[in-house]
């Protein structure tokens, strides 16, 4: 059972946790990020973009999905600021939004591989 054997509150630990607690907005946004990367297709997209930019056509070919399906996933990732895009003529290129996304993926992979 995952419960204490005796009922005792360690108030200093509770106070410390309350002091460093997250705001409701931070909790909501963090949960959305984890929800977004909790999908296998989106993980594959983020992992593919770890090495650099790709367009929707490239990602669709890599994933074996329609461009429409990939665009739908990219829209969600973009709304959560996990990916960014740039247009070069008619082509829209996607990349990881910043180094933090790469770090999240690498740390999570390291955890899984232990």
C-alpha positions in Angstrom: 0.0 0.0 0.0 1.3 3.5 -0.8 0.3 5.1 2.5 2.1 6.0 5.6 1.8 3.4 8.5 1.1 6.2 10.9 -0.8 9.5 10.6 1.7 12.4 11.1 1.9 15.7 9.3 5.4 17.1 8.8 4.3 20.7 8.7 7.8 22.0 7.6 7.6 19.8 4.5 4.0 20.8 3.7 5.0 24.5 4.1 8.0 24.1 1.8 5.8 22.5 -0.9 3.2 25.2 -0.6 5.9 27.9 -0.8 7.4 26.6 -4.0 4.0 25.6 -5.5 3.0 26.4 -9.0 0.3 28.9 -9.9 -3.0 27.5 -11.3 -2.0 28.9 -14.8 1.4 27.1 -14.6 -0.3 23.9 -13.6 -2.7 24.2 -16.5 0.0 25.0 -19.1 2.3 22.3 -17.9 -0.4 19.7 -18.0 -1.2 20.8 -21.6 2.4 20.3 -22.6 2.6 16.8 -21.1 -0.8 16.0 -22.7 0.6 17.1 -26.1 3.7 15.1 -25.9 1.7 12.1 -24.5 0.7 11.2 -28.1 3.0 8.9 -30.1 2.6 10.8 -33.4 3.5 14.1 -31.8 6.5 12.5 -30.1 7.7 11.3 -33.5 7.2 14.8 -35.0 9.2 16.4 -32.1 11.9 13.7 -32.4 12.2 14.2 -36.2 12.5 18.0 -35.7 15.2 17.5 -33.1 17.8 17.5 -36.0 16.4 20.5 -37.8 13.6 21.8 -39.9 11.2 19.8 -41.9 8.1 20.7 -44.0 4.7 19.1 -43.7 5.3 17.0 -46.8 8.6 15.6 -45.3 6.9 14.9 -42.0 3.9 13.2 -43.7 6.3 11.0 -45.7 8.3 10.1 -42.6 5.2 9.3 -40.5 3.2 7.6 -43.3 0.3 10.0 -42.7 -1.6 12.5 -44.8 -0.4 16.0 -44.9 -3.8 17.0 -43.4 -3.2 14.7 -40.4 0.3 16.1 -39.8 -0.9 19.7 -40.1 -3.5 19.0 -37.4 -0.8 17.7 -35.1 1.6 20.6 -35.9 -1.2 23.1 -35.2 -1.5 21.8 -31.7 2.2 21.7 -31.1 2.5 25.3 -32.4 -0.3 26.5 -30.2 1.6 25.2 -27.2 4.8 26.8 -28.4 6.5 23.5 -28.8 7.2 24.1 -32.5 7.6 27.2 -34.6 7.5 27.7 -38.3 8.8 29.9 -41.1 7.6 30.3 -44.6 10.0 30.2 -47.6 8.0 30.9 -50.7 5.1 28.3 -50.8 6.8 26.0 -48.3 6.2 26.1 -44.5 9.1 24.7 -42.5 8.7 23.6 -38.9 11.3 23.4 -36.1 11.5 22.9 -32.4 10.6 26.2 -30.8 13.6 26.2 -28.5 16.3 24.1 -26.8 14.1 23.3 -23.9 11.9 21.0 -26.0 15.0 19.1 -27.2 16.1 18.8 -23.5 12.7 17.5 -22.4 12.8 14.9 -25.1 16.4 13.8 -24.4 15.9 13.6 -20.6 12.6 11.6 -21.0 14.4 9.2 -23.4 17.3 8.8 -21.0 14.8 8.0 -18.3 13.1 5.4 -20.5 16.4 3.8 -21.4 17.6 3.4 -17.8 
